[in-house]
Amino acid sequence: MKIDGPFYAGMDGAAAEAKRLSAMGYDGVYTLEGSWDPFFPLAIASEHAPELDIATGIAVAFPRNPSHIAYQAWDLQKFSKGKFSLGIGSQIKAHIEKRFGLEFSPPAARMREYILAVKAFFDCWQNGTRLDFQGKYYRHTLMTQMFNPGPNPYGVPPIMLGALGPKMTEVAGEVADGLIVHPFNSMPFLEDHAMPAVQRGLDKSGRKLEDFILQINAIVITGESEEEYKAAEESVKGLLGFYASTPAYAPPMKAVGLEGLQPTLNALSKEGKWDELGNHIDEDFLDAFCTRGKPEEIAGMLKAKYGKYADRLAIYAPYAAPDDMWKKIIAELKT
């Protein structure tokens, strides 16, 4: 099991942050698509900490044409000497339609075709196959020598799909190389919903779970003092309240019998009362969606919880904490 850390850095801070995360013992870093581009910082990270695996986790797919994202992935795979993974996701309907101004529905069918289109570019460049992808949503039939980057000496980058709902998760199992399990997850959701959906997709493509990469994002609450622990807990409560207010994230709540909270949080979000969301996250909610405890307990808890499933474990801890604390946790996770 490899351990990945979140790469919260724009281009100006990417070099220092990559070196810091590498020194902490992480095997790889992943970017989030927030207020800056998820691809550019990874190039800088790879240059200054070449030992790290790098990944988008995730880049929003639909606003980018499959040809654009294929070229970006190809370049980063070559520049990183084979350490890049292309993590993509759909985002939610409101963002695609209102922020990016594009069509969203049907997301699962559209994403399935999107991944196959990107793979058609990869196959063309790597193996000399004629580019002839003709689908319902995407059509790519022209690749002249001038625009063909040719074979990648480090191979084709894997495509990881971030998914939450059963249809999208099944698409991951069918056509992607791996699944990025959303941080907003619970064990009943993972075991009773996500994994069966992955298996249905794998069955469609005639593959086995051993041929598939599973990256699980784990929300962790810990701290070296009671004050630090409480600060971490409050930060995570706000995060969980934000996720739980979104209708698209209801399935993991339903899996643990907490779906009744969603309408209340959604109403607060529509009123702009974002600061109040975390107040509704109780102990049961934290236990369902987080791994929490003293620093010396965390590695063992994560292994017991996710070790059976995770090929890569991504730590998600949106709060300040000492590097030395995480260094010890990561070292224990890797032993």
Beta strands, then each sheet from edge to edge (+ up, - down):
strand 1: 2-6
strand 2: 28-31
strand 3: 53-56
strand 4: 59-60
strand 5: 84-89
strand 6: 133-134
strand 7: 139-140
strand 8: 159-163
strand 9: 178-181
strand 10: 213-221
strand 11: 291-292
strand 12: 312-316
sheet 1: 4+ 5+ 3+ 2+ 1+ 12+ 10+ 9+ 8+
sheet 2: 4+ 5+ 3+ 2+ 1+ 12+ 10+ 11+
sheet 3: 6+ 7-
end
